[in-house]
Amino acid sequence: YPVFQVREVARSYLSSSSREQGDYFSITQEYLYDGDLALQMRFFDKDHTALRNLADTYAADLFEGVEADAGAAPLVLEFIGVAQQHVGVMGISMEQATVYTTLQDVLTIGKELKTAGVERLVIKLTGFFQGGLSQPFASKLKLASGVGSQEDLDALKAWAEENQVTLYMDVDVQYAYANSLFDGLVLGEHLATRLTKESALDRRYNMATYQVDTTDDYVRYILNPGAVDEAVKGAVSILDTLGMNGVSLRYAGTNANADYKENRMVERQTAMNRLIENVRTVAANRTVSTIGANAPVLPFVQDVMEVPMKGYQYDICDETVPFLQMVLGGRVRYADGPRNLSGDTDDSLLDTLRTGGGLAFTLTANENETFQKTDYPQYFSTKYSFWKDTILEQYRLLDSVADDTASGIADYQRLAENLYQTTYGNGSVMLTNYSDESQQALGVTVEPKSFVVVKGGAQANG
């Protein structure tokens, strides 16, 4: 049943007690959300209750008649420009900006992959602004030192346009990852405030204790909606200066952050409405990409990244269905998480191929640098030279089913344990076997951890 949350409640624990004792008092959002609340319902007759019918109706409402012409799934390459390394100078720990990929590196790699047969390519430039991955407040950004000049960027843009490569410059307008004297971030003015009156800082959790790790140097400053408005204006300004038509707004497709400071309170729903309006404004003149596929942003974006191809796995479920992919198919291109930074790669590759997603990799060109001495250990294997052959091998698999998956998912069935049948709009059928043993279906044998595409008596194996 539908639930509308119009007033947030937080617990503030007494300093003399532990959470286990339960000594706390509740803090309630001062004002209720006073906007409209709507519940939209659609009714289906008994002949139109298939998954495809539900997805088509949902997509028609969400995209309001936008034609499904997004095309086949691409190869998505995210390149990391700069990150701050922790170095010791005369016994004192300091941060040093280290270049992992330059604009010239990106152009060289792009040309190499194009020559090798990669036709559908999306390139995302992350950490190419000052501060790199530790991007400051986005109101006053400029290109990071060492990644290249405006001439290098112009050469990359010209090549991308000539070769139908989608190029995005990544900028985070909802968070700041550094705070210095001249970056324009004023904590009391720009940071969101929690219901507990604390400034909204985001820290990592210790995986051993499941507690917030206050000893970790990494911190993310959560911007309030007014600061997000300012950051968007700053991002648009730098993009105009650079002549960039493609922008990745990072978590705009995932998060919406409220602000509970009493004299400027913006509760969550209004914060989301303002964020969506910012995305709409940016998308009016640019191609937009986001991480995540929250429904409100989907009508305004061309590519969404890190989309789960088999549910979010938050709940214990026996089965999942590709409803999201059915809705997005043909309207928004979507890609999985970085394949070089994920586990269970055999199964996740099959998930992505059968649901029509693009393949994503996060890469660096500098052979001599790792992320070991940075705040970003999650980038543990990013060297392009190591992953090149895998990228080309998996792209060929993606390309072999591109015409089928681009026609959209028409039907989806579980035939047996770990054996699935996906039917596409052009009549092709993909049989996917997740088990460690061969299985039979439709008169063909599907080898372990592989797929077979059947169409008109012909078949292709992968």
FITORMAR-662020 format. One line per field, with one value per residue (C-alpha): residue number from 1; x, y, z. Coordinates in Angstrom, 1 decimal. Example, Ala and Ser with C-alpha at 12.3 -4.5 7.8 and 13.67 -1.06 7.14 Angstrom:
nr <- (1, 2)
xx <- (12.3, 13.7)
yy <- (-4.5, -1.1)
zz <- (7.8, 7.1)
// end
This chain:
nr <- (1, 2, 3, 4, 5, 6, 7, 8, 9, 10, 11, 12, 13, 14, 15, 16, 17, 18, 19, 20, 21, 22, 23, 24, 25, 26, 27, 28, 29, 30, 31, 32, 33, 34, 35, 36, 37, 38, 39, 40, 41, 42, 43, 44, 45, 46, 47, 48, 49, 50, 51, 52, 53, 54, 55, 56, 57, 58, 59, 60, 61, 62, 63, 64, 65, 66, 67, 68, 69, 70, 71, 72, 73, 74, 75, 76, 77, 78, 79, 80, 81, 82, 83, 84, 85, 86, 87, 88, 89, 90, 91, 92, 93, 94, 95, 96, 97, 98, 99, 100, 101, 102, 103, 104, 105, 106, 107, 108, 109, 110, 111, 112, 113, 114, 115, 116, 117, 118, 119, 120, 121, 122, 123, 124, 125, 126, 127, 128, 129, 130, 131, 132, 133, 134, 135, 136, 137, 138, 139, 140, 141, 142, 143, 144, 145, 146, 147, 148, 149, 150, 151, 152, 153, 154, 155, 156, 157, 158, 159, 160, 161, 162, 163, 164, 165, 166, 167, 168, 169, 170, 171, 172, 173, 174, 175, 176, 177, 178, 179, 180, 181, 182, 183, 184, 185, 186, 187, 188, 189, 190, 191, 192, 193, 194, 195, 196, 197, 198, 199, 200, 201, 202, 203, 204, 205, 206, 207, 208, 209, 210, 211, 212, 213, 214, 215, 216, 217, 218, 219, 220, 221, 222, 223, 224, 225, 226, 227, 228, 229, 230, 231, 232, 233, 234, 235, 236, 237, 238, 239, 240, 241, 242, 243, 244, 245, 246, 247, 248, 249, 250, 251, 252, 253, 254, 255, 256, 257, 258, 259, 260, 261, 262, 263, 264, 265, 266, 267, 268, 269, 270, 271, 272, 273, 274, 275, 276, 277, 278, 279, 280, 281, 282, 283, 284, 285, 286, 287, 288, 289, 290, 291, 292, 293, 294, 295, 296, 297, 298, 299, 300, 301, 302, 303, 304, 305, 306, 307, 308, 309, 310, 311, 312, 313, 314, 315, 316, 317, 318, 319, 320, 321, 322, 323, 324, 325, 326, 327, 328, 329, 330, 331, 332, 333, 334, 335, 336, 337, 338, 339, 340, 341, 342, 343, 344, 345, 346, 347, 348, 349, 350, 351, 352, 353, 354, 355, 356, 357, 358, 359, 360, 361, 362, 363, 364, 365, 366, 367, 368, 369, 370, 371, 372, 373, 374, 375, 376, 377, 378, 379, 380, 381, 382, 383, 384, 385, 386, 387, 388, 389, 390, 391, 392, 393, 394, 395, 396, 397, 398, 399, 400, 401, 402, 403, 404, 405, 406, 407, 408, 409, 410, 411, 412, 413, 414, 415, 416, 417, 418, 419, 420, 421, 422, 423, 424, 425, 426, 427, 428, 429, 430, 431, 432, 433, 434, 435, 436, 437, 438, 439, 440, 441, 442, 443, 444, 445, 446, 447, 448, 449, 450, 451, 452, 453, 454, 455, 456, 457, 458, 459, 460, 461, 462)
xx <- (0.0, 1.2, 2.9, 3.5, 6.0, 5.3, 7.2, 10.6, 11.5, 15.0, 16.3, 18.9, 20.6, 21.6, 25.3, 25.3, 23.6, 24.2, 21.9, 21.2, 19.8, 17.4, 17.6, 16.8, 14.4, 12.7, 13.1, 10.4, 10.5, 8.9, 6.8, 4.8, 5.2, 2.4, 2.6, 0.3, 0.3, -0.8, -1.5, -1.7, -3.5, -3.9, -6.3, -5.6, -8.0, -7.3, -5.7, -3.1, -1.4, 1.9, 5.1, 5.5, 2.0, 2.8, 6.2, 4.8, 2.1, 4.5, 6.9, 4.2, 3.3, 6.9, 8.2, 4.9, 5.1, 8.9, 9.8, 12.0, 15.0, 18.0, 19.7, 21.8, 23.7, 27.2, 30.5, 31.0, 34.5, 35.0, 38.5, 39.9, 41.9, 43.4, 43.3, 45.0, 47.7, 48.9, 52.6, 55.2, 57.4, 59.9, 57.7, 54.6, 51.6, 50.5, 48.2, 49.7, 47.6, 48.5, 47.6, 46.2, 44.9, 45.3, 43.0, 45.6, 45.5, 41.8, 42.0, 44.7, 42.8, 39.5, 41.2, 42.8, 39.4, 37.7, 40.3, 39.8, 36.1, 34.3, 31.4, 29.2, 31.3, 30.5, 33.4, 33.0, 35.7, 35.8, 38.2, 39.3, 38.3, 40.5, 40.8, 40.2, 38.2, 38.3, 36.3, 35.5, 32.3, 31.2, 30.6, 34.1, 35.6, 38.4, 40.3, 42.7, 46.4, 48.2, 45.3, 45.8, 44.9, 41.8, 43.4, 43.7, 40.0, 39.0, 40.9, 39.1, 35.7, 36.3, 37.3, 34.3, 31.8, 33.4, 33.2, 29.8, 31.3, 29.2, 31.5, 30.6, 32.4, 31.6, 30.7, 29.1, 26.6, 25.2, 28.4, 31.8, 34.8, 37.2, 37.1, 39.8, 40.0, 39.4, 37.0, 33.8, 32.4, 31.0, 30.0, 27.3, 25.8, 26.1, 26.0, 22.7, 21.6, 20.2, 17.1, 19.5, 21.0, 24.3, 26.0, 25.4, 28.7, 28.9, 31.6, 32.4, 31.4, 34.0, 33.2, 34.4, 32.3, 29.5, 30.0, 30.9, 34.6, 35.6, 39.3, 39.0, 40.2, 37.6, 34.6, 31.8, 30.0, 26.3, 25.1, 21.7, 19.2, 20.3, 23.9, 23.0, 21.3, 24.6, 26.7, 24.5, 25.0, 28.8, 28.9, 27.0, 29.4, 32.5, 30.9, 30.1, 33.7, 35.1, 32.5, 31.3, 27.8, 27.8, 27.7, 27.5, 25.6, 26.7, 24.3, 21.4, 19.8, 20.2, 20.0, 18.0, 19.1, 16.9, 17.9, 16.3, 17.9, 15.0, 15.3, 15.6, 14.1, 13.6, 12.0, 12.8, 10.1, 10.7, 14.4, 13.8, 11.5, 14.2, 16.9, 14.7, 14.1, 17.9, 18.4, 15.6, 17.3, 20.7, 19.2, 17.5, 20.9, 23.1, 23.3, 23.0, 24.1, 23.6, 24.5, 21.3, 17.9, 15.5, 12.2, 12.0, 15.3, 14.7, 12.8, 15.8, 18.8, 20.3, 22.6, 22.2, 25.2, 25.5, 22.0, 21.5, 20.8, 19.3, 17.7, 19.4, 19.8, 18.7, 15.9, 16.0, 14.1, 13.8, 13.6, 13.8, 12.4, 13.9, 11.0, 13.3, 15.1, 11.7, 10.8, 14.1, 14.6, 14.9, 14.3, 17.3, 20.6, 21.7, 24.9, 26.0, 28.6, 32.3, 33.0, 36.7, 35.7, 32.9, 32.8, 31.0, 31.9, 30.5, 27.0, 26.9, 28.0, 25.2, 22.8, 23.9, 23.8, 20.4, 18.8, 20.2, 22.6, 25.9, 29.2, 31.1, 34.8, 36.6, 40.1, 43.4, 46.2, 49.2, 51.0, 53.1, 50.4, 47.9, 45.2, 46.9, 47.8, 44.6, 41.1, 39.8, 40.9, 37.8, 39.8, 42.0, 42.3, 41.9, 44.9, 43.8, 46.7, 45.6, 41.9, 42.2, 41.8, 38.9, 37.2, 37.4, 36.3, 33.3, 32.3, 32.2, 29.8, 27.7, 27.8, 26.7, 23.4, 23.0, 20.4, 18.3, 18.4, 18.0, 14.5, 13.5, 12.5, 9.1, 8.9, 10.9, 10.6, 12.3, 12.5, 14.3, 16.8, 19.4, 18.0, 16.1, 14.5, 14.4, 12.4, 13.1, 10.9, 12.4, 11.5, 14.9, 15.2, 18.2, 18.6, 20.9, 22.4, 23.8, 24.5, 27.8, 26.2, 24.9, 21.1, 18.6, 15.9, 14.1, 16.1, 19.5, 22.2, 23.3, 26.7, 27.5, 27.8, 26.9, 24.0, 22.5, 20.5, 17.9, 16.2, 14.5, 16.3, 19.8, 21.7, 24.6, 26.6, 28.3)
yy <- (0.0, 3.6, 5.5, 9.2, 10.5, 14.2, 14.7, 13.3, 12.1, 11.6, 10.2, 12.1, 9.8, 11.1, 11.5, 9.5, 6.5, 3.9, 3.1, -0.3, 1.4, 3.3, 6.7, 9.2, 11.9, 12.4, 15.5, 16.2, 18.2, 21.5, 22.0, 19.5, 19.1, 21.3, 20.3, 18.0, 14.2, 12.1, 8.5, 7.4, 4.1, 2.2, -0.8, -3.7, -6.3, -10.0, -10.1, -7.4, -8.3, -9.5, -7.8, -6.1, -4.5, -3.1, -1.8, -0.2, 1.6, 2.8, 4.1, 5.9, 7.8, 8.5, 9.6, 11.1, 9.7, 10.1, 7.8, 4.8, 5.6, 5.5, 2.8, -0.2, -0.5, 1.2, 0.5, 3.1, 4.0, 6.2, 7.8, 9.1, 12.2, 13.3, 12.0, 13.3, 11.0, 11.0, 11.5, 12.1, 15.2, 15.4, 13.3, 15.4, 13.8, 15.9, 15.6, 15.7, 15.8, 12.9, 12.6, 9.2, 10.1, 13.1, 14.3, 13.1, 9.7, 9.5, 10.5, 7.9, 5.1, 6.2, 6.0, 2.7, 1.1, 2.7, 1.1, -2.2, -2.2, -0.5, 1.4, 2.5, 4.3, 6.6, 8.3, 9.9, 12.2, 12.0, 13.9, 16.2, 19.4, 20.9, 18.7, 15.6, 13.0, 15.3, 18.0, 21.1, 23.1, 23.3, 27.0, 27.9, 25.0, 24.9, 22.2, 20.3, 21.1, 18.4, 16.8, 18.9, 22.2, 23.7, 22.7, 19.1, 19.1, 20.7, 18.0, 15.3, 16.9, 17.2, 13.5, 12.5, 14.4, 13.1, 9.5, 9.6, 9.2, 10.5, 12.6, 13.6, 15.8, 14.7, 17.2, 16.7, 19.4, 17.9, 17.2, 18.8, 16.6, 19.2, 22.5, 25.1, 28.9, 29.9, 27.3, 29.3, 26.7, 28.3, 25.5, 27.4, 28.7, 25.8, 22.6, 20.9, 20.5, 17.3, 17.2, 16.6, 20.1, 18.6, 19.7, 17.1, 15.3, 11.9, 9.6, 6.0, 3.0, 0.7, -2.7, -4.6, -2.6, -1.3, 2.1, 5.4, 5.6, 9.0, 8.2, 8.1, 11.3, 10.9, 13.2, 14.3, 17.6, 17.4, 20.6, 22.1, 22.8, 26.5, 25.5, 22.9, 25.7, 27.7, 24.6, 24.0, 27.6, 27.2, 23.9, 25.4, 28.3, 26.2, 23.9, 26.9, 28.1, 24.7, 24.2, 20.9, 19.7, 16.6, 16.6, 13.8, 15.1, 12.1, 11.4, 13.5, 10.2, 8.6, 11.1, 14.1, 15.9, 18.0, 20.8, 21.0, 24.3, 26.2, 29.5, 27.9, 24.5, 22.6, 19.2, 16.2, 16.3, 20.0, 19.4, 16.7, 19.0, 21.6, 19.1, 17.8, 21.3, 21.9, 18.7, 19.8, 23.2, 21.6, 19.1, 21.8, 22.6, 19.6, 15.8, 14.6, 11.5, 10.4, 7.6, 5.7, 5.7, 7.4, 7.9, 11.8, 12.3, 9.8, 12.0, 14.4, 12.1, 10.1, 7.7, 6.3, 4.5, 1.8, 0.4, -2.9, -5.7, -8.1, -6.0, -4.1, -7.3, -5.5, -8.0, -11.8, -12.6, -15.8, -14.2, -10.8, -9.5, -7.0, -4.5, -1.5, -2.5, -2.9, 0.6, 2.1, 0.1, 2.3, 5.5, 5.8, 4.0, 2.2, 0.5, -1.7, -0.9, -0.9, -4.5, -4.3, -3.3, -5.9, -9.5, -12.5, -11.3, -14.3, -14.0, -10.2, -10.2, -12.5, -10.3, -7.3, -8.9, -10.4, -7.3, -5.0, -3.0, -1.4, -2.6, -0.1, 0.1, 2.6, 3.1, 5.0, 5.4, 6.0, 2.7, 3.9, 5.0, 3.1, 4.3, 2.6, 5.9, 7.7, 7.9, 5.8, 2.2, 1.0, 1.7, -1.3, -2.4, 0.3, 0.2, 0.3, -1.8, -4.7, -4.5, -3.7, -7.3, -8.0, -4.8, -5.8, -9.4, -8.4, -5.6, -8.2, -10.2, -7.1, -6.3, -9.8, -9.3, -5.5, -5.7, -8.1, -6.3, -2.9, -4.0, -4.2, -7.1, -8.5, -11.4, -13.0, -16.5, -18.8, -22.2, -24.1, -23.6, -21.1, -21.2, -18.2, -17.3, -13.6, -12.8, -9.5, -7.3, -8.6, -12.2, -13.3, -15.4, -15.5, -18.6, -17.9, -20.6, -19.5, -23.0, -25.0, -27.7, -27.8, -27.4, -28.0, -25.6, -25.1, -28.0, -26.4, -27.0, -24.0, -24.5, -23.5, -19.8, -18.9, -17.9, -18.9, -16.6, -18.3, -16.6, -18.2, -21.5, -19.8, -19.6, -17.7, -18.7, -16.6)
zz <- (0.0, -0.6, 2.2, 2.2, 4.7, 5.4, 8.7, 9.5, 13.0, 14.4, 17.7, 19.7, 22.3, 25.7, 26.0, 29.3, 27.8, 25.1, 22.2, 23.8, 26.9, 24.6, 26.5, 23.8, 22.9, 19.5, 17.3, 14.8, 11.6, 12.4, 9.3, 7.3, 3.6, 2.2, -1.5, -3.4, -2.7, -5.7, -6.2, -9.8, -10.6, -13.8, -14.3, -16.6, -18.0, -17.7, -21.2, -20.5, -17.2, -18.5, -17.3, -20.7, -20.4, -17.0, -18.1, -21.3, -19.3, -16.6, -19.3, -21.2, -18.0, -17.0, -20.4, -21.7, -25.3, -25.8, -28.7, -27.9, -30.0, -27.6, -29.6, -28.6, -25.4, -25.4, -23.8, -21.0, -19.9, -16.9, -16.7, -13.4, -13.9, -10.5, -6.9, -3.8, -2.4, 1.2, 1.2, 4.0, 3.9, 6.7, 8.9, 8.2, 6.3, 3.4, 0.3, -3.2, -6.4, -8.6, -12.2, -13.2, -16.7, -19.0, -21.8, -24.3, -22.7, -23.1, -26.8, -27.4, -25.8, -27.5, -30.9, -30.1, -29.1, -32.2, -34.4, -32.7, -33.6, -30.7, -32.4, -29.5, -26.9, -23.9, -22.1, -18.7, -17.3, -13.5, -11.4, -14.2, -12.2, -9.5, -6.5, -8.7, -6.8, -3.8, -5.7, -3.7, -3.8, -7.5, -7.5, -8.7, -10.6, -13.2, -15.0, -12.8, -13.2, -15.1, -17.0, -20.1, -21.6, -23.3, -26.6, -25.5, -24.4, -27.7, -29.6, -27.6, -28.1, -31.9, -32.2, -30.1, -32.2, -35.4, -34.2, -32.5, -29.1, -26.2, -23.9, -20.3, -17.8, -14.3, -11.6, -8.3, -7.4, -4.3, -2.3, -1.6, -0.9, 0.4, 2.2, 2.0, 2.5, -1.1, -2.5, -1.7, 0.7, 3.9, 6.2, 8.1, 4.9, 2.5, 4.5, 5.2, 8.8, 10.2, 12.4, 15.4, 14.6, 13.5, 10.3, 7.6, 7.1, 5.4, 6.7, 5.9, 8.0, 9.6, 8.0, 11.1, 13.7, 11.5, 13.2, 11.6, 11.3, 12.8, 12.4, 8.6, 6.9, 4.2, 4.7, 2.3, 2.9, 2.2, 0.5, 1.3, -1.6, -1.8, -2.1, -4.8, -6.8, -6.5, -7.4, -10.5, -11.7, -11.1, -13.0, -16.0, -16.0, -16.2, -18.8, -20.9, -20.5, -21.6, -24.4, -22.9, -24.0, -22.0, -18.2, -15.6, -12.5, -10.5, -7.7, -9.0, -10.0, -6.6, -3.7, -2.7, 0.5, 2.8, 5.1, 8.6, 9.8, 11.4, 9.5, 6.1, 6.3, 3.1, 3.7, 1.5, -1.1, -1.8, -2.0, -4.5, -6.6, -6.6, -7.6, -10.5, -11.7, -11.8, -13.8, -16.2, -16.7, -17.4, -19.7, -21.8, -23.5, -22.7, -22.7, -19.1, -17.3, -13.7, -11.4, -10.5, -12.2, -9.8, -11.8, -11.5, -13.4, -16.2, -18.6, -18.7, -19.0, -21.8, -19.9, -16.4, -14.8, -12.1, -12.7, -11.0, -13.5, -11.0, -8.3, -5.4, -3.4, -0.2, 0.5, 0.5, -2.7, -4.6, -8.0, -9.6, -12.9, -15.4, -15.0, -14.7, -18.0, -19.7, -18.7, -19.8, -22.9, -26.0, -24.0, -21.7, -22.1, -19.0, -17.9, -15.0, -12.4, -13.2, -14.2, -13.2, -9.7, -9.0, -7.9, -9.4, -12.9, -14.8, -13.5, -13.6, -17.2, -18.1, -16.2, -18.2, -21.6, -21.2, -19.9, -22.5, -20.4, -21.4, -20.1, -17.8, -16.7, -14.6, -15.9, -15.5, -17.9, -15.6, -15.2, -12.2, -9.8, -7.7, -5.2, -2.2, -0.5, -1.2, 0.3, -2.6, -2.1, -4.0, -7.2, -6.7, -10.4, -12.9, -15.3, -18.9, -20.2, -17.9, -18.9, -22.6, -23.8, -21.4, -22.6, -26.2, -25.5, -23.6, -26.0, -28.8, -26.7, -26.2, -29.9, -30.9, -29.1, -29.6, -32.4, -30.3, -26.9, -28.6, -29.6, -25.9, -23.7, -24.7, -22.3, -19.5, -18.1, -15.6, -17.3, -14.7, -11.8, -13.0, -16.6, -18.0, -21.3, -22.5, -25.6, -27.4, -29.5, -32.8, -31.9, -30.9, -27.7, -25.3, -23.2, -20.2, -18.0, -14.7, -13.4, -13.5, -15.8, -19.3, -19.7, -22.5, -23.8, -27.1, -28.6, -27.9, -25.3, -23.2, -21.8, -18.1, -17.4, -20.9, -23.2, -26.6, -28.9, -31.0, -33.9, -36.9, -36.5, -36.2, -33.0, -31.6, -28.5, -25.9)
// end
